[in-house]
């Protein structure tokens, strides 16, 4: 059984804040779109099974690109 993915937002001071989880990558993509629209930032995706960062997205200008 897969454990899914944890999503973190990088704070201005470099620390990370857990903002949610998703069972599948499609859900991660949908959640990142929602999060970036609310709070453009850098987001990290971690595999809950391995603990490794599997993706990093700099969505700081996401809102501007969608406007």
DSSP file (Angstrom, degrees, kcal/mol; ACC not computed):
  #  RESIDUE AA STRUCTURE BP1 BP2  ACC     N-H-->O    O-->H-N    N-H-->O    O-->H-N    TCO  KAPPA ALPHA  PHI   PSI    X-CA   Y-CA   Z-CA
    1    1 A X              0   0    0      0, 0.0     2,-0.2     0, 0.0     0, 0.0   0.000 360.0 360.0 360.0 126.5    0.0    0.0    0.0
    2    2 A X        -     0   0    0      1,-0.1    22,-0.0    21,-0.0     0, 0.0  -0.495 360.0-151.1 -75.4 143.1    1.4    3.4   -1.0
    3    3 A X        -     0   0    0      1,-0.3     2,-0.2    -2,-0.2    -1,-0.1   0.601  34.2-142.6 -91.1 -12.6    1.6    6.0    1.6
    4    4 A X        -     0   0    0     19,-0.2    44,-2.3    17,-0.1    45,-0.6  -0.548  27.2 -53.6  90.1-152.5    1.2    9.0   -0.8
    5    5 A X  E     -AB  22  47A   0     17,-3.1    17,-2.3    42,-0.2     2,-0.4  -0.962  30.9-142.7-137.0 145.0    2.9   12.4   -0.7
    6    6 A X  E     -AB  21  46A   0     40,-2.8    40,-2.7    -2,-0.3     2,-0.5  -0.865  17.7-148.0-104.4 143.3    3.3   15.2    1.8
    7    7 A X  E     -AB  20  45A   0     13,-3.1    12,-3.1    -2,-0.4    13,-1.2  -0.950  15.9-174.9-116.5 130.7    3.3   18.8    0.5
    8    8 A X  E     -AB  18  44A   0     36,-2.7    36,-2.5    -2,-0.5     2,-0.5  -0.929  16.7-144.5-124.4 147.1    5.3   21.5    2.1
    9    9 A X  E     -AB  17  43A   0      8,-2.7     8,-2.5    -2,-0.3     2,-0.5  -0.940  21.7-129.3-108.1 133.0    5.6   25.3    1.6
   10   10 A X  E     -AB  16  42A   0     32,-3.2    32,-0.5    -2,-0.5     6,-0.2  -0.700  24.0-142.0 -82.0 127.0    9.0   26.9    2.0
   11   11 A X    >   -     0   0    0      4,-3.6     3,-2.1    -2,-0.5    -1,-0.0  -0.371  27.0-102.1 -82.9 165.6    8.8   30.0    4.3
   12   12 A X  T 3  S+     0   0    0      1,-0.3    -1,-0.1     2,-0.1    -2,-0.0   0.787 122.2  55.9 -59.3 -29.1   10.7   33.2    3.8
   13   13 A X  T 3  S-     0   0    0      2,-0.1    -1,-0.3     1,-0.0     3,-0.1   0.389 122.1-104.7 -86.1   4.4   13.2   32.1    6.5
   14   14 A X  S <  S+     0   0    0     -3,-2.1    -2,-0.1     1,-0.3     2,-0.1   0.241  82.6 123.4  93.7 -13.8   14.0   28.8    4.7
   15   15 A X        -     0   0    0     -5,-0.1    -4,-3.6     1,-0.0     2,-0.4  -0.349  56.9-126.8 -73.9 162.9   12.0   26.6    7.0
   16   16 A X  E     -A   10   0A   0     -6,-0.2     2,-0.5    -3,-0.1    -6,-0.2  -0.885  13.2-155.5-116.7 148.6    9.2   24.4    5.6
   17   17 A X  E     -A    9   0A   0     -8,-2.5    -8,-2.7    -2,-0.4     2,-0.3  -0.981  21.5-124.9-122.3 125.8    5.6   24.2    6.7
   18   18 A X  E     +A    8   0A   0     -2,-0.5   -10,-0.3   -10,-0.2     3,-0.1  -0.550  33.5 170.8 -69.2 128.9    3.5   21.1    6.0
   19   19 A X  E     -     0   0A   0    -12,-3.1     2,-0.3     1,-0.4   -11,-0.2   0.455  52.5 -47.0-121.4  -5.0    0.4   22.1    4.1
   20   20 A X  E     -A    7   0A   0    -13,-1.2   -13,-3.1     2,-0.0    -1,-0.4  -0.963  45.3-114.4 162.3-177.8   -1.2   18.9    3.1
   21   21 A X  E     -A    6   0A   0     -2,-0.3     2,-0.3   -15,-0.3   -15,-0.2  -0.941  14.4-162.9-144.7 165.1   -1.0   15.4    1.7
   22   22 A X  E     -A    5   0A   0    -17,-2.3   -17,-3.1    -2,-0.3     3,-0.0  -0.991  20.3-142.5-151.6 147.2   -2.2   13.5   -1.3
   23   23 A X  S    S+     0   0    0     -2,-0.3     2,-0.3   -19,-0.2   -19,-0.2   0.816  86.4  26.2 -79.6 -32.0   -2.5    9.9   -2.2
   24   24 A X  S  > S-     0   0    0    -20,-0.1     4,-1.8   -19,-0.1     3,-0.4  -0.888  80.3-111.8-134.2 160.3   -1.6   10.2   -5.9
   25   25 A X  H  > S+     0   0    0     -2,-0.3     4,-2.5     1,-0.2     5,-0.2   0.833 115.3  59.1 -62.7 -33.5    0.4   12.5   -8.1
   26   26 A X  H  > S+     0   0    0      1,-0.2     4,-2.0     2,-0.2    -1,-0.2   0.898 106.8  47.9 -61.6 -39.1   -2.7   13.8   -9.8
   27   27 A X  H  > S+     0   0    0     -3,-0.4     4,-2.6     2,-0.2    -1,-0.2   0.867 108.8  54.4 -68.0 -36.4   -4.0   15.0   -6.5
   28   28 A X  H  X S+     0   0    0     -4,-1.8     4,-2.8     2,-0.2     5,-0.2   0.942 108.2  49.5 -60.1 -47.4   -0.6   16.6   -5.7
   29   29 A X  H  X S+     0   0    0     -4,-2.5     4,-2.0     1,-0.2    -2,-0.2   0.917 112.5  46.7 -59.1 -46.0   -0.9   18.6   -9.0
   30   30 A X  H  X S+     0   0    0     -4,-2.0     4,-1.9     1,-0.2    -1,-0.2   0.910 113.7  48.2 -63.0 -42.5   -4.4   19.7   -8.2
   31   31 A X  H  X S+     0   0    0     -4,-2.6     4,-3.0     1,-0.2    -2,-0.2   0.892 109.8  52.0 -67.0 -40.2   -3.5   20.7   -4.6
   32   32 A X  H  X S+     0   0    0     -4,-2.8     4,-2.9     2,-0.2     5,-0.2   0.893 107.8  52.4 -63.8 -39.0   -0.4   22.6   -5.8
   33   33 A X  H  X S+     0   0    0     -4,-2.0     4,-1.5    -5,-0.2    -1,-0.2   0.928 113.2  44.5 -60.6 -44.9   -2.5   24.6   -8.2
   34   34 A X  H  X S+     0   0    0     -4,-1.9     4,-1.6     2,-0.2    -2,-0.2   0.932 115.3  47.2 -65.0 -47.3   -4.9   25.5   -5.5
   35   35 A X  H  X S+     0   0    0     -4,-3.0     4,-3.5     1,-0.2    -2,-0.2   0.915 110.8  51.0 -62.8 -44.2   -2.1   26.3   -3.0
   36   36 A X  H  < S+     0   0    0     -4,-2.9    27,-0.3     1,-0.2    -1,-0.2   0.839 108.1  52.6 -65.4 -32.9   -0.1   28.4   -5.4
   37   37 A X  H  < S+     0   0    0     -4,-1.5     3,-0.2    -5,-0.2    -1,-0.2   0.857 117.6  38.4 -68.8 -34.2   -3.2   30.5   -6.3
   38   38 A X  H  < S+     0   0    0     -4,-1.6     2,-0.2     1,-0.2    -2,-0.2   0.880 138.1   8.8 -81.5 -41.4   -3.8   31.2   -2.6
   39   39 A X  S  < S-     0   0    0     -4,-3.5    -1,-0.2    -5,-0.2    -2,-0.2  -0.706  73.9-148.3-146.5  85.2   -0.2   31.6   -1.5
   40   40 A X        +     0   0    0     -3,-0.2    20,-0.3    -2,-0.2     2,-0.3  -0.349  48.2 117.9 -56.9 130.7    2.5   31.8   -4.3
   41   41 A X        -     0   0    0     18,-0.2    18,-2.5    16,-0.1     2,-0.5  -0.910  69.6 -65.1-169.4-172.3    5.7   30.3   -2.9
   42   42 A X  E     -BC  10  58A   0    -32,-0.5   -32,-3.2    16,-0.3     2,-0.4  -0.872  51.3-163.6 -96.2 132.5    8.1   27.4   -3.3
   43   43 A X  E     -BC   9  57A   0     14,-3.3    14,-3.1    -2,-0.5     2,-0.4  -0.918   7.5-158.6-120.9 144.8    6.6   24.0   -2.7
   44   44 A X  E     -BC   8  56A   0    -36,-2.5   -36,-2.7    -2,-0.4     2,-0.5  -0.932   4.9-152.8-120.0 144.1    8.2   20.7   -2.0
   45   45 A X  E     -BC   7  55A   0     10,-2.7     9,-2.8    -2,-0.4    10,-1.4  -0.979  14.0-168.6-119.4 125.7    6.7   17.2   -2.5
   46   46 A X  E     -BC   6  53A   0    -40,-2.7   -40,-2.8    -2,-0.5     2,-0.5  -0.930  24.7-122.4-117.3 135.4    8.0   14.4   -0.3
   47   47 A X  E  >  -B    5   0A   0      5,-2.8     4,-2.5    -2,-0.4   -42,-0.2  -0.629  15.7-152.8 -71.0 123.7    7.3   10.7   -0.7
   48   48 A X  T  4 S+     0   0    0    -44,-2.3    -1,-0.2    -2,-0.5   -43,-0.1   0.758  93.4  54.4 -69.9 -23.3    5.7    9.5    2.6
   49   49 A X  T  4 S+     0   0    0    -45,-0.6    -1,-0.2     1,-0.1   -44,-0.1   0.918 124.7  18.6 -76.4 -44.5    7.1    6.0    1.9
   50   50 A X  T  4 S-     0   0    0      2,-0.2    -2,-0.2     0, 0.0    -1,-0.1   0.680  91.4-129.9-102.2 -20.7   10.8    7.0    1.4
   51   51 A X     <  +     0   0    0     -4,-2.5     2,-0.2     1,-0.3    -3,-0.1   0.475  63.1 134.8  81.7   2.0   11.0   10.4    3.0
   52   52 A X        -     0   0    0     -5,-0.1    -5,-2.8     1,-0.1     2,-0.6  -0.591  64.5-114.8 -86.9 145.4   12.7   11.7   -0.1
   53   53 A X  E     +C   46   0A   0     -7,-0.2    -7,-0.3    -2,-0.2     3,-0.1  -0.691  34.6 178.6 -73.6 121.0   11.8   15.0   -1.8
   54   54 A X  E     +     0   0A   0     -9,-2.8     2,-0.3    -2,-0.6    -8,-0.2   0.579  61.6  13.5-103.8 -13.2   10.5   13.9   -5.2
   55   55 A X  E     -C   45   0A   0    -10,-1.4   -10,-2.7     2,-0.0     2,-0.4  -0.983  53.7-164.0-160.6 151.5    9.6   17.4   -6.6
   56   56 A X  E     -C   44   0A   0     -2,-0.3     2,-0.4   -12,-0.2   -12,-0.2  -0.993  10.6-171.3-140.0 131.2   10.2   21.0   -6.0
   57   57 A X  E     -C   43   0A   0    -14,-3.1   -14,-3.3    -2,-0.4     2,-1.1  -0.985  17.1-152.8-130.2 124.7    8.2   23.8   -7.6
   58   58 A X  E     +C   42   0A   0     -2,-0.4     3,-0.3   -16,-0.2   -16,-0.3  -0.808  28.1 162.2 -94.4  97.6    8.9   27.5   -7.4
   59   59 A X    >   +     0   0    0    -18,-2.5     3,-1.1    -2,-1.1     4,-0.4  -0.103  29.4 122.1-107.9  32.5    5.4   28.9   -7.8
   60   60 A X  T 3  S+     0   0    0    -20,-0.3     3,-0.2     1,-0.3    -1,-0.2   0.812  84.0  35.9 -66.6 -30.5    6.1   32.4   -6.4
   61   61 A X  T 3> S+     0   0    0     -3,-0.3     4,-2.0     1,-0.1    -1,-0.3   0.182  84.9 111.3-107.1  16.8    4.9   34.1   -9.7
   62   62 A X  H <> S+     0   0    0     -3,-1.1     4,-1.5     1,-0.2     5,-0.2   0.908  76.6  50.8 -57.5 -46.5    2.1   31.6  -10.3
   63   63 A X  H  > S+     0   0    0     -4,-0.4     4,-0.7   -27,-0.3    -1,-0.2   0.869 109.3  50.8 -62.6 -37.6   -0.7   34.1   -9.6
   64   64 A X  H >4 S+     0   0    0      1,-0.2     3,-0.5     2,-0.2    -1,-0.2   0.886 108.6  51.9 -66.6 -38.6    0.8   36.6  -12.0
   65   65 A X  H 3< S+     0   0    0     -4,-2.0    -1,-0.2     1,-0.2    -2,-0.2   0.803 113.2  44.8 -68.3 -28.9    1.1   34.0  -14.8
   66   66 A X  H 3<        0   0    0     -4,-1.5    -1,-0.2     1,-0.2    -2,-0.2   0.536 360.0 360.0 -93.0  -7.6   -2.6   33.1  -14.4
   67   67 A X    <<        0   0    0     -4,-0.7    -1,-0.2    -3,-0.5    -2,-0.1   0.478 360.0 360.0 -77.6 360.0   -3.9   36.7  -14.1
